[in-house]
Amino acid sequence: MEHLSVKRKLYDRGLRALLYLCGAITCALLIFLIVYVFYRGLGGITWELLSTQTSYINDTTGILPNILNTLYIILLAMVIVLPLGVGSAIYLTEYAKNRKLVAVIEYATETLTGIPSIIFGLVGMLFFGQIFGLQYSLLSGGLTLVVMILPTIVRTTQESLKTVPQSYREGALGLGAGQWRMVRTVVLPNAIDGIVTGCILAIGRIVGESAALLFTAGMGGVLNNFFEALTSSSGTLSVALYLYAGEYADTKVALAIAVILMIITFIINLAATLLGKGLKKKQ
Amino acid sequence: MDAILKTEHLNLWYGDNHALKDVNLEMPEHQVTALIGPSGCGKSTFLKTLDRMNDLIPGVRIEGQVIYRDRNIFDPQVDVTWLRRHVGMVFQKPNPFPMSIYDNIAYGPRTHGIRGKKELDQIVEKSLRGAAIWDEVKDRLKKSALSLSGGQQQRICIARALAVEPDVLLMDEATSALDPISTSKIEDLIADLKKSYTIVIVTHNMQQATRVSDRCAFFLHGELVESGETEQIFSVPKDKRTEDYITGRFG
């Protein structure tokens, strides 16, 4: 009896130590990554970098065009994907009668969310770039991102629509509300926090995306306004990081971009959490 | 005595499950009809069929007729929103929307196109008075309806149903989630409401059926076993199964 309890105690302690080690290693890795990138990259962030474009004539190294391109492509992709994704999610959860077909579509979107983004890049290049003749352009890249993010938006919207209690729907329909009035006045207001969170996370994916954009939006680093950018090669920050780290072998700039990307990601996640919470509290 | 609502050879299937079997029942105007029977006997299903709330459930098949004011409600010409405006429903669990008390009551009238502030104010007050809750909430109409107690929420739901001025009020075990005091308030309310409305309730509670209803319908395994005046059903039931149920031998 005593022997057993000693054995158990040892076992328990050993296991606890092991789990502690796992936690410690994970934290250490994350902290190392953040500290390393900030330590090496922070110094590279200069006013010139943030406010100019890279030019041999003026002898400047700048990523302003890439920052702008990132914003443009977020705008373009979200303007298209939001109505499309939310609309189809509403259709699938609230209107569609054929539950079997819906299950198949849900499974397909689920699978699509996990596909490597380079595949979207490849298809986008062939489809938008060549067949549609958009070549390297913000439009081509934006549309590729739309295809890539659509499943995520549909899924997250559907999930948050499903959290709205059925009794709200019954209440509205029982008062003689039509389907759309019910969705607009009772379902959507109660699902909005989830939809917003999904969108912000989608924006996060856009910011971090490089593989899907290399051969669609291109790598251009010329200062353009939104409409010029639509039809010209426009590299985002992540693509620029790839360029500076690889082709130009300029790790200093690459690390500076990395810092900027990490800060943006942090802000996006924070915004997602706060907005989600804020919208929930409002009810 | 005119039946404002009646069913003729009503059959309903959930997939292969034959949940209502050839039900013929008349619900007369300005009376309270209570549907009683053990769990799973089909009484709630029957109630939901009366304002076509079963339409929402996939795999439902219905045969026969439900006649509301001489119209078969399954007739393709009948607009389901029209039907639900005239045949209102109060659900088992209070389900106010997460909005203000005022907006909850105004939801139905707004749905049917009433926008004027004055008119809405009047409807809200009248409905809340009708549901005997005006005095309790008149000072906090802008507060969330979810801040009220369960019994108050249920009366808000009744007021919300009254606001569209229905003919018939269906109540699906509307007091089963409430405490005894709230229950008795709602029972008093039912007695009051039947002057202006026709009421059909589903209840598990035999005492409640005897207290509030004029007529009773006893369901068992999807069949309507017996229906008639409540007094008769509870004193001299014609069917042995009814007698067994109301004397508490099963259910």
HADDOCK unambig.tbl for C-alpha pairs under 7 A between the chains (distance, minus, plus):
assign (segid A and resid 167 and name CA) (segid B and resid 95 and name CA) 5.95 0.50 0.50
assign (segid A and resid 168 and name CA) (segid B and resid 95 and name CA) 6.37 0.50 0.50
assign (segid A and resid 168 and name CA) (segid B and resid 97 and name CA) 6.15 0.50 0.50
assign (segid A and resid 171 and name CA) (segid B and resid 95 and name CA) 6.71 0.50 0.50
assign (segid A and resid 174 and name CA) (segid B and resid 84 and name CA) 5.79 0.50 0.50
assign (segid A and resid 174 and name CA) (segid B and resid 88 and name CA) 6.34 0.50 0.50
assign (segid A and resid 174 and name CA) (segid B and resid 89 and name CA) 5.90 0.50 0.50
assign (segid A and resid 175 and name CA) (segid B and resid 84 and name CA) 5.97 0.50 0.50
assign (segid A and resid 175 and name CA) (segid B and resid 85 and name CA) 5.85 0.50 0.50
assign (segid A and resid 175 and name CA) (segid B and resid 88 and name CA) 6.47 0.50 0.50
assign (segid A and resid 175 and name CA) (segid B and resid 108 and name CA) 5.52 0.50 0.50
assign (segid A and resid 175 and name CA) (segid B and resid 161 and name CA) 6.56 0.50 0.50
assign (segid A and resid 176 and name CA) (segid B and resid 81 and name CA) 4.22 0.50 0.50
assign (segid A and resid 176 and name CA) (segid B and resid 82 and name CA) 6.63 0.50 0.50
assign (segid A and resid 176 and name CA) (segid B and resid 84 and name CA) 4.83 0.50 0.50
assign (segid A and resid 176 and name CA) (segid B and resid 85 and name CA) 5.04 0.50 0.50
assign (segid A and resid 177 and name CA) (segid B and resid 81 and name CA) 6.33 0.50 0.50
assign (segid A and resid 177 and name CA) (segid B and resid 111 and name CA) 5.89 0.50 0.50
assign (segid A and resid 178 and name CA) (segid B and resid 81 and name CA) 6.57 0.50 0.50
assign (segid A and resid 283 and name CA) (segid B and resid 98 and name CA) 6.39 0.50 0.50
